[in-house]
Amino acid sequence: MRITGAACGLGAQDKACEDGPVAFHHSQAWHELAGHPQLDWGRTLYAPPARSGEAPVQRIAEFCRHLADEVATTLADNRFPVVIGGDHSVAIGTWSGLARHLGQPPGLLWIDAHLDSHTPETSYSGAIHGMPLACLLGHGDKRLLNIGLAGAQVSAGHTVVLGARSHEPEELDFLRRAGVRIIDSEEISQRGFAVCLDEAMAIVAAAPAGFGVTLDLDAIDPRLAPGVGSPEPDGLLATDVLTAVHWIAGMPGLQALEIVEYNPDRDRHGSTAALLSDLIGEILPPGKHSS
Ligand SMILES: NC(=[NH2+])NCCC[C@H](N)C(=O)O
């Protein structure tokens, strides 16, 4: 398993998520995990420096192309990629890299408080981290498209958004038209997390080439994960998400994991960093831990 730090916060209004990977890499929580024999921190990629007259989207596109290359290289080396963000715009790079490696669009479980499915025409904020899922489905600023494959980087019919509770109407329309299943927090509270997760994984894991999981930490309740870029009340239980990641890690089709939107400025006593480390721990095979 190889970790890639995706230290880019250019997709968000508050850029602090760019410090997430380095802060986590220096945390006590990472230090405790790092002794595992099957885990190594590969590289941390940084957003390219600002050049005059260049829009943030160009820098994000350049960053995502590098990240896609890094993920594809990790897979070609027969290592399991774990990408730590960064704001959620980095997903454009991660999943384009997997798509290129597979030669076809994978399934994707998108665990998030938000839908992240705006296009530049519909976005109220203009923030690119509100657009990555639309880009991966083939819609958005053309500089962010076709990075891994021509067209969609993920299979809409094998993509599920789980845990959403904050969106604008246009992104809901977009996902419905695309045929993406959305299991929002209201449905989860009615039907129960386990039932919803079962349904989500039946859809996602049916993708012929395999699937990935992207976890925006803001899916989890902000009382349990305060260190995120865009906190939204009434989120998932951390224990549910840990159990889900553990279960999914045992599924043969899983190709890569991404965990994004860690904002160390908002963390309290390193609790979100500790949760991030516990989440990574859930996908590690039992092994000898040194400190
Ligand atoms: N990755 C995120 N935290 N996304 C939040 C997006 C919030 C809002 N829907 C927007 O487009 O600006």
The ligand as an SDF file (V2000), in Angstrom:
LIG
                    3D

 12 11  0  0  0  0  0  0  0  0999 V2000
  -15.7110   19.2450   -1.4750 N   0  0  0  0  0  0  0  0  0  0  0  0
  -16.4970   20.0630   -0.8280 C   0  0  0  0  0  0  0  0  0  0  0  0
  -16.3040   20.3310    0.4370 N   0  0  0  0  0  0  0  0  0  0  0  0
  -17.4880   20.6110   -1.5010 N   0  0  0  0  0  0  0  0  0  0  0  0
  -18.3870   21.5820   -0.9760 C   0  0  0  0  0  0  0  0  0  0  0  0
  -19.1950   22.2220   -2.0540 C   0  0  0  0  0  0  0  0  0  0  0  0
  -20.1630   23.2240   -1.4950 C   0  0  0  0  0  0  0  0  0  0  0  0
  -21.0740   23.8730   -2.5310 C   0  0  0  0  0  0  0  0  0  0  0  0
  -22.0240   22.9440   -3.0580 N   0  0  0  0  0  0  0  0  0  0  0  0
  -20.2560   24.5170   -3.6340 C   0  0  0  0  0  0  0  0  0  0  0  0
  -20.3420   24.0790   -4.7540 O   0  0  0  0  0  0  0  0  0  0  0  0
  -19.5330   25.4490   -3.3980 O   0  0  0  0  0  0  0  0  0  0  0  0
  1  2  1  0
  2  3  2  0
  2  4  1  0
  4  5  1  0
  5  6  1  0
  6  7  1  0
  7  8  1  0
  8  9  1  0
  8 10  1  0
 10 11  2  0
 10 12  1  0
M  CHG  1   3   1
M  END
$$$$
